[in-house]
Amino acid sequence: MTENLNEQKTIPTNDKPLVTIVGVLGKQGLSAARTLLASGKYRVRGITRRTDSPEAVELVEQGAELINIPLALGYKKEFIEAFRGADAAFLMTPNIAPPATHEMELGKELAKAAVEAGVGHIVFSSLENVDKITEGTLSAPHFTDKARVEEYIRTLPVQSTFIYMAFFYTNLLEFYTPIEKDGTLVFPIYLPRDFRAPFVDPLTAAGPVVLEILSHPYHYAGKSLPVIGDIISPQEMVDAFVNVTGKKAVYSSAYTREEMLELFPEFTQNEGLVQEILGMVQYAVEYGYFRQDRDLEWSRKINPDALTWEQFLRTTGWNGEKRSF
């Protein structure tokens, strides 16, 4: 079960395992860093370009070491040094929007650098292989590329575990923000009204599962583990928002190409992005976000405090405004 973060034991700093986190100021990386540091049982070294940001200063004050390296191709030597001496690494690839296509190559470069540096256990944030599952009929490169990085890591001489994050609640705050019309908030959601899909808060859910895995590395070696906070439909999300905030709100479908471009005309500037989003949501609806043999209960069992959508709304105090993270 998950370590109780309120029951910290004093461990000499040099005796604590070191974990290098790639993209330590991203949603998942920040969650992992905060949770590992709060446990009192790990040292954290983070890779980020934003070493002078408020979040970076906060992590340094908590004891983290930060290294300034771009998450880009061509920095393998620097990555090796950042992984040097680490007992484990939490790897993820950043959001790489079309037309850029180097996510798989970057993931492989990071993994190879970690192995060459002698890292003992890699936790990688992966996703399902949409190309393989749909036999090439649908395309969602940011899913499939992560899956191919996972396949590559499994060939390396290193112990590894893989987490699969559900749709992010934060997508609705950052990218699909409600639009106010005549005093009502219109939620432009990329899924059909009554389709129940897995969602999660990456800012609070990633850390506890990484802590659980690193606390029991042999138990989780080789496993692929979904991370879920709630399984909920768009209409249920809007209803919960109305109940929590008292604001008027309605659902509006952004599931089809026509609907999405009507609600987000700026997307017409990036046809590759439109195709990728549509491929992702069509895959989720027709095949299920996760493969049928995945354990959808695991993350809630080891972290019963994972936020449901309603709890996320109450915790964040979100009232429909655009936010960035």
TAQUI-V774490 format. One line per field, one symbol per residue. phi: phi as a letter, one per 20 degrees, with the letter a starting at -180 (. if undefined). psi: psi as a letter, one per 20 degrees, with the letter a starting at -180 (. if undefined). A space follows every 10 residues. Layout:
phi: ???
psi: ???
This chain:
phi: .ffffededf cggfeffede demfdfgfff fffffffffm dceccddaee fdfgffffff feofddcecf ebfncgfffg ffegnefbbd dbdffdegef ceffffffff ffffffenfe bdddedbfef fffelnfccb gfeffffffg gfgfeefbfb bcdcffgegf gfeedcfgde clndeeeede cggdeecfca effcefggff fffffcfffd gnedcfccdb dbegffffgf gfffemefbc ecfceegfff ffecgffffc fffgffffff ffgffedngd gfefefegff fecfegffgf fffffemfdo ffccc
psi: rqqoiimpqo ppgiipqppp pplijrgggg ggggggghhj iqqppqpqhl ijrhhggggg hijqpppopq mrqjkgghgg hhipiphrqo qqqronqqjq kjgghggggg ghggghijph ppppoarqnh gghjkjhqpn highhghhgg hghiiqmqqq qpqoprqphi hhhghlpqpp oljppoonpj qqgjopqprq ohhihgghhg ggghhmhhhj piqpoqophq oqqghhgggh gghghjqpqq qppkhrgggg hghmhhiiin hggghgghgg hgggghipgq qhjqniighh gimijpprgg hgghgikpji qpqq.
